[in-house]
Amino acid sequence: MTKNKTNTLCENTADINNQKKYADRVRALLLEKEARLGRKMSVYVQTFGCQQNEADSERILGSAISLGYVQSEKLEDADLIIYNTCAVREHAELKALSKTGQLKHIKSKNPELLVGLWGCMVNQEHRVDDIKNKYPYVDFVAGTNMLHRLPEILCDVMENHRRRYYVDDGDYSIVEGVPVKRESDIKGWLSIMYGCDNFCTYCVVPHVRGRERSRRPEDVLSEAKELIDGGCRDITLLGQNVNSYGKGLDCGIGFADLLESIAKMDGDFWLRFMTSHPKDVSDELIRVIKENEKVARHFHLPVQSGSNGILRRMNRKYTREDYLGVVEKLRRAVPDITLTTDIIVGFPGETEEDFEQTLDIVRIVGFDSIYSFIYSPRHGTPAASMEDKVTYEEKTERFARLMELHHEKIVEINNGYVGKTIKVLCETPANESDRGEYGGRCTGNKLIKFTAEPGTDLYGKFVDVEITRAGDVQLYGELRKQ
């Protein structure tokens, strides 16, 4: 596993200029291919993993399109396929590798096809070795810090006709201006920082995404304005720990300041953020949420475990009492806020008593959603070498109990919405509304299904919906007459 990555905050101007030269060469090569084949060359990008991976994929796709590719809707029709991979759980890695295995027959039918693996998974040395030995039809791999270097990578592969491995050059500079092709025109990801300094014992992120570094506030604000002016109605600020924004910038601007600056921009939009680390949630951040209605009434606050002993082994740097204190402050300041969380079941050394303390946290807080999974050892992390005597069957049984309890709590929470009228951002395009069935989310990030006059164009609009029925995953309602 790669260690001691260099993290800088400035742009590498020489490298950016080099990429422009590579881009011109790739465009010329693509034109030659198109003239020979009589068709446009197309690209297909698929994401595995978190919201940051999705944001990265939008830049990978944007870069490819800027080089002359057109986006392919079908995997089988593409001339360039890039899988943007995740390393947080083994399941995500194995899924990406399984999908990669299925590309062998596609490539055999299309000799022009280039296959690339990108992202967190391939920033691990043992995975790169796997790809070299087991997937000979993969033309290139590229790590998380290579987003701006797609022109160079493609030029190298296309001209030299050999496999290339752009995994980790130690340079984790932030490079602005990478083209982006957004998946949605009303919802947008906005990365404000990259990497992580927390080194939780179970987590591979600092090793595959580098140490924390923040984008300059003027660059973030500029992109936020561009999104708002372009009609974006739901913006999510992204970072492994957004509360740490500003570290190393020497500009005196922290995350609460940045959030408030965007919230004060003109426009009709909601502003979200994730993820927050409980140890870094400040009173100032809570104030900004309370005083700015554009900041969504939703807070994702990973607890991971309700046991202080397990939290210590995880190196989370807070106690259950600290966590509950943050929850109390949030709910006192913003009574209608929804809370979601992450929970790991079966961390090494977790006893039945430890797990019961996690269940107790769930009973006390009453989360609106829980993203939970059974602990998955990550290669090279401290937790992977910890003694673990709990069987997988015991962990599975605990996971089932956690989900059962959460189901009971969320049904109770969601039933409290019945009869209320709430504001919803409609996400159903006009061409899909002929049956009068619409969907969207509220400020609390709950999924809402509602009915309205068939064919009504509500896409991208904020509407009032009266909730008539509640489920455990979503709410149901009717458009309220204006």
Solvent accessible surface area in square Angstrom, and as a share of the most:
residue,aa,sasa,rsa
1,M,40,0.18
2,T,27,0.16
3,K,137,0.58
4,N,152,0.78
5,K,20,0.09
6,T,79,0.46
7,N,46,0.23
8,T,51,0.30
9,L,56,0.28
10,C,84,0.50
11,E,53,0.24
12,N,57,0.29
13,T,89,0.52
14,A,68,0.53
15,D,24,0.12
16,I,40,0.20
17,N,70,0.36
18,N,63,0.32
19,Q,11,0.05
20,K,124,0.52
21,K,140,0.59
22,Y,75,0.28
23,A,9,0.07
24,D,88,0.46
25,R,100,0.36
26,V,0,0.00
27,R,90,0.33
28,A,38,0.30
29,L,23,0.11
30,L,3,0.02
31,L,116,0.58
32,E,101,0.45
33,K,35,0.15
34,E,22,0.10
35,A,88,0.68
36,R,147,0.53
37,L,63,0.31
38,G,68,0.65
39,R,102,0.37
40,K,110,0.47
41,M,2,0.01
42,S,11,0.07
43,V,0,0.00
44,Y,49,0.18
45,V,31,0.18
46,Q,48,0.21
47,T,44,0.25
48,F,10,0.04
49,G,45,0.44
50,C,49,0.29
51,Q,57,0.25
52,Q,12,0.05
53,N,1,0.01
54,E,56,0.25
55,A,1,0.01
56,D,6,0.03
57,S,9,0.06
58,E,14,0.06
59,R,31,0.11
60,I,1,0.00
61,L,18,0.09
62,G,5,0.05
63,S,5,0.03
64,A,0,0.00
65,I,59,0.30
66,S,48,0.31
67,L,2,0.01
68,G,28,0.27
69,Y,6,0.02
70,V,64,0.37
71,Q,79,0.35
72,S,11,0.07
73,E,146,0.66
74,K,129,0.55
75,L,36,0.18
76,E,110,0.49
77,D,88,0.46
78,A,0,0.00
79,D,2,0.01
80,L,0,0.00
81,I,0,0.00
82,I,0,0.00
83,Y,2,0.01
84,N,2,0.01
85,T,0,0.00
86,C,9,0.06
87,A,0,0.00
88,V,61,0.35
89,R,89,0.33
90,E,71,0.32
91,H,124,0.55
92,A,16,0.13
93,E,1,0.00
94,L,90,0.45
95,K,97,0.41
96,A,0,0.00
97,L,14,0.07
98,S,63,0.41
99,K,66,0.28
100,T,0,0.00
101,G,32,0.31
102,Q,95,0.42
103,L,0,0.00
104,K,129,0.55
105,H,99,0.44
106,I,13,0.06
107,K,40,0.17
108,S,89,0.57
109,K,163,0.69
110,N,25,0.13
111,P,122,0.77
112,E,26,0.12
113,L,1,0.01
114,L,21,0.11
115,V,0,0.00
116,G,0,0.00
117,L,0,0.00
118,W,2,0.01
119,G,1,0.01
120,C,7,0.04
121,M,0,0.00
122,V,0,0.00
123,N,0,0.00
124,Q,0,0.00
125,E,96,0.43
126,H,51,0.23
127,R,29,0.11
128,V,12,0.07
129,D,74,0.38
130,D,31,0.16
131,I,0,0.00
132,K,87,0.37
133,N,121,0.62
134,K,134,0.57
135,Y,32,0.12
136,P,87,0.55
137,Y,30,0.11
138,V,2,0.01
139,D,22,0.11
140,F,1,0.00
141,V,0,0.00
142,A,0,0.00
143,G,0,0.00
144,T,14,0.08
145,N,17,0.09
146,M,3,0.01
147,L,23,0.12
148,H,33,0.15
149,R,36,0.13
150,L,0,0.00
151,P,14,0.09
152,E,25,0.11
153,I,0,0.00
154,L,0,0.00
155,C,6,0.04
156,D,19,0.10
157,V,5,0.03
158,M,16,0.07
159,E,72,0.32
160,N,75,0.39
161,H,159,0.71
162,R,131,0.48
163,R,69,0.25
164,R,70,0.26
165,Y,72,0.27
166,Y,26,0.10
167,V,24,0.14
168,D,41,0.21
169,D,81,0.42
170,G,23,0.22
171,D,48,0.25
172,Y,1,0.00
173,S,22,0.14
174,I,11,0.06
175,V,25,0.15
176,E,37,0.17
177,G,74,0.72
178,V,22,0.13
179,P,59,0.37
180,V,48,0.27
181,K,84,0.36
182,R,45,0.16
183,E,151,0.68
184,S,35,0.23
185,D,92,0.48
186,I,13,0.06
187,K,64,0.27
188,G,5,0.05
189,W,58,0.20
190,L,0,0.00
191,S,4,0.02
192,I,0,0.00
193,M,1,0.01
194,Y,39,0.15
195,G,0,0.00
196,C,12,0.07
197,D,38,0.20
198,N,13,0.07
199,F,75,0.31
200,C,11,0.07
201,T,18,0.10
202,Y,27,0.10
203,C,28,0.17
204,V,1,0.00
205,V,8,0.05
206,P,7,0.04
207,H,27,0.12
208,V,1,0.00
209,R,11,0.04
210,G,0,0.00
211,R,105,0.38
212,E,18,0.08
213,R,17,0.06
214,S,3,0.02
215,R,13,0.05
216,R,91,0.33
217,P,12,0.08
218,E,103,0.46
219,D,29,0.15
220,V,0,0.00
221,L,50,0.25
222,S,70,0.45
223,E,17,0.08
224,A,0,0.00
225,K,115,0.49
226,E,112,0.50
227,L,12,0.06
228,I,13,0.07
229,D,99,0.51
230,G,62,0.60
231,G,23,0.22
232,C,4,0.02
233,R,62,0.23
234,D,4,0.02
235,I,0,0.00
236,T,12,0.07
237,L,0,0.00
238,L,4,0.02
239,G,8,0.07
240,Q,53,0.23
241,N,1,0.01
242,V,0,0.00
243,N,24,0.12
244,S,18,0.12
245,Y,7,0.03
246,G,15,0.14
247,K,106,0.45
248,G,50,0.48
249,L,29,0.14
250,D,144,0.75
251,C,58,0.35
252,G,78,0.75
253,I,60,0.31
254,G,26,0.25
255,F,7,0.03
256,A,12,0.09
257,D,64,0.33
258,L,1,0.01
259,L,0,0.00
260,E,31,0.14
261,S,51,0.33
262,I,0,0.00
263,A,6,0.05
264,K,137,0.58
265,M,38,0.17
266,D,134,0.69
267,G,39,0.38
268,D,79,0.41
269,F,3,0.01
270,W,13,0.04
271,L,0,0.00
272,R,20,0.07
273,F,11,0.05
274,M,35,0.16
275,T,34,0.20
276,S,1,0.01
277,H,9,0.04
278,P,5,0.03
279,K,73,0.31
280,D,45,0.23
281,V,20,0.12
282,S,51,0.33
283,D,93,0.48
284,E,76,0.34
285,L,3,0.01
286,I,11,0.06
287,R,77,0.28
288,V,1,0.00
289,I,1,0.01
290,K,115,0.49
291,E,105,0.47
292,N,14,0.07
293,E,151,0.68
294,K,54,0.23
295,V,0,0.00
296,A,2,0.01
297,R,29,0.11
298,H,23,0.10
299,F,0,0.00
300,H,7,0.03
301,L,1,0.00
302,P,7,0.04
303,V,0,0.00
304,Q,16,0.07
305,S,1,0.00
306,G,0,0.00
307,S,1,0.01
308,N,40,0.21
309,G,25,0.24
310,I,3,0.01
311,L,1,0.01
312,R,178,0.65
313,R,92,0.34
314,M,0,0.00
315,N,50,0.26
316,R,13,0.05
317,K,115,0.49
318,Y,12,0.05
319,T,52,0.30
320,R,32,0.12
321,E,104,0.47
322,D,73,0.38
323,Y,0,0.00
324,L,42,0.21
325,G,28,0.27
326,V,19,0.11
327,V,10,0.05
328,E,103,0.46
329,K,87,0.37
330,L,0,0.00
331,R,78,0.28
332,R,160,0.58
333,A,23,0.18
334,V,4,0.02
335,P,112,0.70
336,D,95,0.49
337,I,10,0.05
338,T,4,0.02
339,L,1,0.00
340,T,9,0.05
341,T,0,0.00
342,D,30,0.15
343,I,0,0.00
344,I,4,0.02
345,V,0,0.00
346,G,0,0.00
347,F,0,0.00
348,P,2,0.01
349,G,31,0.30
350,E,3,0.01
351,T,73,0.42
352,E,75,0.34
353,E,121,0.54
354,D,23,0.12
355,F,1,0.00
356,E,68,0.30
357,Q,59,0.26
358,T,2,0.01
359,L,9,0.04
360,D,49,0.26
361,I,0,0.00
362,V,0,0.00
363,R,110,0.40
364,I,96,0.49
365,V,6,0.03
366,G,6,0.06
367,F,1,0.00
368,D,19,0.10
369,S,34,0.22
370,I,16,0.08
371,Y,120,0.46
372,S,22,0.14
373,F,46,0.19
374,I,34,0.17
375,Y,18,0.07
376,S,18,0.12
377,P,72,0.46
378,R,11,0.04
379,H,98,0.44
380,G,50,0.49
381,T,5,0.03
382,P,75,0.47
383,A,1,0.01
384,A,46,0.36
385,S,102,0.66
386,M,48,0.22
387,E,121,0.54
388,D,56,0.29
389,K,161,0.68
390,V,26,0.15
391,T,66,0.38
392,Y,144,0.55
393,E,127,0.57
394,E,80,0.36
395,K,15,0.06
396,T,59,0.35
397,E,86,0.39
398,R,13,0.05
399,F,56,0.23
400,A,57,0.44
401,R,65,0.24
402,L,0,0.00
403,M,58,0.26
404,E,110,0.49
405,L,24,0.12
406,H,23,0.10
407,H,87,0.39
408,E,99,0.44
409,K,42,0.18
410,I,5,0.03
411,V,53,0.31
412,E,116,0.52
413,I,48,0.24
414,N,4,0.02
415,N,79,0.41
416,G,43,0.42
417,Y,41,0.16
418,V,66,0.38
419,G,55,0.53
420,K,114,0.48
421,T,50,0.29
422,I,29,0.15
423,K,88,0.37
424,V,0,0.00
425,L,1,0.00
426,C,0,0.00
427,E,53,0.24
428,T,17,0.10
429,P,45,0.28
430,A,46,0.36
431,N,130,0.67
432,E,110,0.49
433,S,0,0.00
434,D,107,0.56
435,R,185,0.67
436,G,3,0.03
437,E,94,0.42
438,Y,6,0.02
439,G,8,0.08
440,G,1,0.01
441,R,71,0.26
442,C,7,0.04
443,T,38,0.22
444,G,6,0.05
445,N,43,0.22
446,K,18,0.08
447,L,46,0.23
448,I,0,0.00
449,K,84,0.36
450,F,4,0.02
451,T,70,0.41
452,A,18,0.14
453,E,119,0.53
454,P,75,0.47
455,G,49,0.47
456,T,45,0.26
457,D,75,0.39
458,L,15,0.07
459,Y,67,0.25
460,G,14,0.13
461,K,106,0.45
462,F,38,0.16
463,V,13,0.08
464,D,57,0.29
465,V,0,0.00
466,E,77,0.34
467,I,1,0.00
468,T,69,0.40
469,R,138,0.50
470,A,23,0.18
471,G,22,0.21
472,D,58,0.30
473,V,113,0.65
474,Q,33,0.15
475,L,1,0.00
476,Y,55,0.21
477,G,5,0.05
478,E,96,0.43
479,L,41,0.20
480,R,129,0.47
481,K,177,0.75
482,Q,181,0.80
